[in-house]
Amino acid sequence: MIPAKWLAHVSLAAGVVFTATAEYSLARRLGAQEAVAVMLPVAIDAYAIAALKRFRAFDIALSLLLMCAAQVSAHLLDSHVMPVNGWLVVVVSLLVPAAIWRTHALARDEQPAPAEPNLLDVIQEVPAATVERVPETARELAAPVLAADEPRTRVSVAVPDDDDELIADVRVDFNGQIPTYRDLKDRYGIGQARAKRIRAVLEGELS
C-alpha cells in the first residue's frame, strides 16, 4: 500500500507541472518574453507549495484561487473564447504581487522564536562576588575551672563529747548513709541544733 504522504507529493508535483504550463502560456499571450514568462508559474506555484507546507487555510485557499485564475484565463485565451482585454491584464498583473506578499508572510511566521536563555548560562555570566577577609584577632580565653579541679577541703566540726556515742549509733543504724534532720530527731528524740551537728560530722566524713 502506497503511503498517503507519497501520494500527496506525487499529486503536488503533477499539479505544479500541469498548471505551470498554462501559467507560462498565459504570460506569453500577454506579451512577456520567454525568460520573464517563466517567473509567473514560479511565483504562483512557490506560494502554493509554501501554503500547503504551512497548512494555513487562508493561504491554501488564496494560492489555489490564484492558480485557478491563471488556469482559467490561459484556457479561455487558448480556446479563443475570450480575447485579451484590460481586465484580464489587471488580474494577471496582480497574481505575482499577491503571491510574493503571502509567500514572505509564511516565511516570516516560520522563523523560530528566540530561545530563552538557559538558567545555567545566566548563572555562569554573573560575576562572582569577592569577599574580603577581615583578620581575626586571637582571643585568649581563660581556661574554665572545673569543680573537680578545685581542692577539696575537709570540713571539721567541733563535736561535744556526749555526741560521740550518738554518732556511732547513727553510723550503725543508717549503714553509713546520711540521715535527714527529721530522721535524726524522730529516731533519737534530739533537737534541731544537735541534729545539725551530727549531720555535719557525717557529711564531713563522707566528703
Secondary structure, DSSP 4 states (H G I P E B T S, - for coil): ---HHHHHHHHHHHHHHHHHHHHHHHHHHTT--HHHHTHHHHHHHHHHHHHHHHT-HHHHHHHHHHHHHHHHHHHHHHTTSS---HHHHHHHHHHHHHHHHHHHHHHHHHSPPPPPPPHHHHHHHSPPPP-PPPPPPPP-PPPP--TTTSPP--------THHHHHHHHHHHHTTT----HHHHHHHH---HHHHHHHHHHHHHHH-
